[in-house]
Amino acid sequence: MLLQETKDYVNDVLLPDYMDGYNDANDIAVDIVDDIDSFGDGNELSRPTRLARNIAANRKEFTDYVVKAFQDVEADK
């Protein structure tokens, strides 16, 4: 289950920063998940945040949420 923190991140940070006319919703979600995967489980110098752990644990739900939020923004334009 996605945390409210994750949903807020999508709506307040992710979409405004990544909706540049070149990315589609699925690409945005995949890029974020790929970035999280590149850090792995972390070590003493880099540990995933609660937000990153929530996204990684709920990849499908995260992607679905990003797609829906993207569509909602597009519909409001």
N, CA, C and O of each residue as an XYZ file, in Angstrom:
308
protein
N       0.837     -1.169      0.000
C       0.000      0.000      0.000
C       0.894      1.248      0.000
O       1.849      1.348      0.770
N       0.562      2.179     -0.869
C       1.327      3.411     -0.928
C       1.020      4.303      0.262
O      -0.137      4.488      0.638
N       2.057      4.841      0.835
C       1.902      5.792      1.928
C       1.406      7.128      1.377
O       1.620      7.437      0.205
N       0.752      7.907      2.210
C       0.322      9.244      1.792
C       1.529     10.087      1.381
O       1.438     10.918      0.478
N       2.650      9.868      2.046
C       3.900     10.561      1.715
C       4.290     10.301      0.254
O       4.756     11.207     -0.438
N       4.100      9.074     -0.203
C       4.430      8.719     -1.578
C       3.466      9.392     -2.549
O       3.888      9.916     -3.580
N       2.194      9.381     -2.232
C       1.198     10.029     -3.092
C       1.453     11.532     -3.171
O       1.351     12.127     -4.243
N       1.785     12.143     -2.036
C       2.104     13.568     -2.031
C       3.335     13.856     -2.888
O       3.375     14.850     -3.612
N       4.331     12.988     -2.803
C       5.543     13.141     -3.611
C       5.204     13.107     -5.105
O       5.716     13.916     -5.877
N       4.353     12.184     -5.504
C       3.959     12.089     -6.910
C       3.276     13.382     -7.353
O       3.621     13.953     -8.388
N       2.316     13.832     -6.571
C       1.521     14.996     -6.959
C       2.257     16.327     -6.827
O       2.066     17.225     -7.646
N       3.093     16.456     -5.807
C       3.716     17.744     -5.509
C       5.112     17.916     -6.091
O       5.553     19.042     -6.321
N       5.808     16.818     -6.330
C       7.199     16.901     -6.784
C       7.399     16.198     -8.128
O       7.853     16.807     -9.097
N       7.062     14.939     -8.170
C       7.380     14.125     -9.338
C       6.728     14.627    -10.617
O       7.420     14.887    -11.601
N       5.415     14.766    -10.618
C       4.752     15.195    -11.846
C       5.133     16.618    -12.251
O       5.426     16.844    -13.425
N       5.142     17.579    -11.342
C       5.558     18.917    -11.782
C       6.979     18.953    -12.356
O       7.251     19.709    -13.290
N       7.880     18.143    -11.804
C       9.264     18.144    -12.271
C       9.473     17.348    -13.557
O      10.362     17.676    -14.342
N       8.677     16.320    -13.783
C       8.918     15.417    -14.904
C       7.940     15.568    -16.064
O       8.207     15.051    -17.149
N       6.826     16.253    -15.873
C       5.860     16.423    -16.964
C       6.326     17.569    -17.856
O       5.872     18.706    -17.725
N       7.235     17.246    -18.759
C       7.822     18.275    -19.600
C       7.403     18.161    -21.058
O       7.979     18.818    -21.926
N       6.409     17.335    -21.328
C       5.958     17.167    -22.700
C       6.683     16.065    -23.448
O       6.276     15.683    -24.545
N       7.757     15.551    -22.861
C       8.526     14.496    -23.515
C       8.341     13.146    -22.843
O       8.523     12.104    -23.473
N       7.984     13.163    -21.582
C       7.818     11.921    -20.827
C       6.353     11.539    -20.757
O       5.476     12.398    -20.666
N       6.097     10.237    -20.802
C       4.742      9.793    -20.499
C       4.757      9.221    -19.083
O       5.819      9.023    -18.493
N       3.592      8.966    -18.560
C       3.473      8.566    -17.157
C       4.245      7.293    -16.850
O       4.924      7.212    -15.826
N       4.149      6.310    -17.714
C       4.839      5.047    -17.456
C       6.351      5.255    -17.440
O       7.045      4.674    -16.606
N       6.868      6.080    -18.354
C       8.308      6.355    -18.379
C       8.767      7.026    -17.083
O       9.841      6.721    -16.566
N       7.954      7.930    -16.571
C       8.287      8.609    -15.324
C       8.397      7.592    -14.188
O       9.370      7.607    -13.435
N       7.414      6.718    -14.065
C       7.425      5.711    -13.003
C       8.606      4.761    -13.151
O       9.278      4.445    -12.169
N       8.858      4.308    -14.369
C       9.976      3.379    -14.612
C      11.304      4.040    -14.266
O      12.169      3.403    -13.666
N      11.479      5.309    -14.632
C      12.725      6.016    -14.309
C      12.963      6.075    -12.806
O      14.085      5.871    -12.343
N      11.911      6.351    -12.046
C      12.056      6.440    -10.597
C      12.401      5.078    -10.003
O      13.297      4.975     -9.164
N      11.697      4.034    -10.431
C      11.977      2.686     -9.928
C      13.390      2.260    -10.314
O      14.090      1.644     -9.510
N      13.819      2.580    -11.540
C      15.191      2.256    -11.960
C      16.229      2.979    -11.096
O      17.253      2.402    -10.729
N      15.953      4.242    -10.777
C      16.875      4.982     -9.908
C      16.977      4.316     -8.535
O      18.069      4.191     -7.980
N      15.854      3.896     -8.001
C      15.857      3.220     -6.697
C      16.623      1.906     -6.794
O      17.412      1.581     -5.907
N      16.392      1.146     -7.871
C      17.092     -0.123     -8.046
C      18.602      0.071     -8.159
O      19.368     -0.775     -7.699
N      19.035      1.172     -8.765
C      20.471      1.380     -8.946
C      21.189      1.579     -7.613
O      22.393      1.343     -7.519
N      20.460      2.012     -6.582
C      21.054      2.174     -5.265
C      21.020      0.888     -4.456
O      21.729      0.760     -3.458
N      20.201     -0.061     -4.879
C      20.120     -1.332     -4.161
C      19.626     -1.146     -2.741
O      18.824     -0.257     -2.455
N      20.111     -1.989     -1.867
C      19.693     -1.943     -0.465
C      20.414     -0.861      0.322
O      20.061     -0.586      1.469
N      21.398     -0.260     -0.272
C      22.135      0.793      0.419
C      23.263      0.234      1.261
O      23.374     -0.974      1.469
N      24.077      1.121      1.727
C      25.160      0.759      2.628
C      25.289      1.886      3.638
O      24.365      2.683      3.800
N      26.405      1.958      4.307
C      26.561      2.991      5.328
C      26.456      4.394      4.743
O      26.047      5.320      5.444
N      26.816      4.572      3.478
C      26.814      5.899      2.871
C      25.528      6.242      2.144
O      25.201      7.416      1.971
N      24.809      5.240      1.724
C      23.537      5.549      1.041
C      22.493      4.525      1.437
O      22.581      3.346      1.093
N      21.526      4.995      2.154
C      20.410      4.140      2.573
C      19.135      4.698      1.965
O      18.920      5.910      1.967
N      18.283      3.811      1.443
C      17.023      4.291      0.863
C      16.138      4.945      1.930
O      16.085      4.490      3.073
N      15.465      5.990      1.546
C      14.533      6.660      2.451
C      13.273      5.816      2.589
O      13.077      4.842      1.862
N      12.442      6.199      3.517
C      11.148      5.522      3.684
C      10.334      5.625      2.388
O       9.656      4.677      1.992
N      10.411      6.774      1.744
C       9.714      6.989      0.485
C      10.212      6.005     -0.578
O       9.403      5.366     -1.251
N      11.509      5.880     -0.732
C      12.078      4.960     -1.719
C      11.716      3.511     -1.403
O      11.400      2.737     -2.306
N      11.762      3.148     -0.133
C      11.394      1.776      0.249
C       9.927      1.504     -0.061
O       9.578      0.408     -0.499
N       9.067      2.497      0.162
C       7.643      2.326     -0.121
C       7.399      2.155     -1.616
O       6.597      1.314     -2.023
N       8.085      2.947     -2.433
C       7.948      2.819     -3.887
C       8.447      1.454     -4.339
O       7.775      0.778     -5.118
N       9.609      1.044     -3.865
C      10.188     -0.238     -4.263
C       9.306     -1.411     -3.860
O       9.210     -2.395     -4.594
N       8.671     -1.319     -2.718
C       7.824     -2.412     -2.230
C       6.469     -2.462     -2.930
O       5.773     -3.476     -2.875
N       6.103     -1.380     -3.579
C       4.773     -1.287     -4.214
C       4.903     -0.785     -5.645
O       4.199      0.145     -6.042
N       5.784     -1.383     -6.415
C       6.099     -0.912     -7.768
C       4.880     -0.803     -8.669
O       4.687      0.216     -9.332
N       4.067     -1.830     -8.697
C       2.895     -1.836     -9.585
C       1.904     -0.758     -9.157
O       1.403      0.003     -9.984
N       1.629     -0.703     -7.866
C       0.694      0.304     -7.365
C       1.252      1.715     -7.605
O       0.500      2.628     -7.947
N       2.559      1.892     -7.428
C       3.195      3.180     -7.689
C       3.034      3.575     -9.152
O       2.642      4.702     -9.455
N       3.334      2.651    -10.057
C       3.204      2.929    -11.478
C       1.763      3.268    -11.832
O       1.511      4.231    -12.556
N       0.821      2.485    -11.327
C      -0.602      2.756    -11.587
C      -1.001      4.132    -11.055
O      -1.758      4.857    -11.702
N      -0.495      4.486     -9.886
C      -0.832      5.774     -9.282
C      -0.262      6.924    -10.113
O      -0.944      7.923    -10.343
N       0.983      6.786    -10.562
C       1.595      7.828    -11.393
C       0.814      8.002    -12.691
O       0.546      9.128    -13.111
N       0.450      6.895    -13.322
C      -0.322      6.959    -14.577
C      -1.647      7.678    -14.343
O      -2.021      8.553    -15.124
N      -2.357      7.320    -13.278
C      -3.649      7.945    -12.982
C      -3.484      9.431    -12.671
O      -4.239     10.261    -13.177
N      -2.500      9.766    -11.842
C      -2.277     11.169    -11.497
C      -1.887     11.971    -12.736
O      -2.318     13.113    -12.895
N      -1.080     11.385    -13.609
C      -0.680     12.039    -14.862
C      -1.910     12.314    -15.715
O      -2.067     13.410    -16.255
N      -2.780     11.319    -15.835
C      -3.998     11.482    -16.626
C      -4.905     12.568    -16.033
O      -5.519     13.342    -16.768
N      -4.982     12.618    -14.706
C      -5.799     13.636    -14.051
C      -5.263     15.037    -14.357
O      -6.039     15.956    -14.621
N      -3.950     15.199    -14.322
C      -3.352     16.507    -14.625
C      -3.627     16.882    -16.075
O      -3.988     18.021    -16.375
N      -3.455     15.920    -16.967
C      -3.696     16.172    -18.395
C      -5.152     16.549    -18.656
O      -5.431     17.412    -19.488
N      -6.070     15.911    -17.954
C      -7.491     16.182    -18.144
C      -7.868     17.580    -17.646
O      -8.805     18.195    -18.156
N      -7.135     18.072    -16.651
C      -7.423     19.387    -16.100
C      -6.869     20.527    -16.946
O      -7.205     21.687    -16.708
N      -6.035     20.220    -17.917
C      -5.444     21.279    -18.748
C      -6.446     21.856    -19.718
O      -6.111     22.755    -20.489
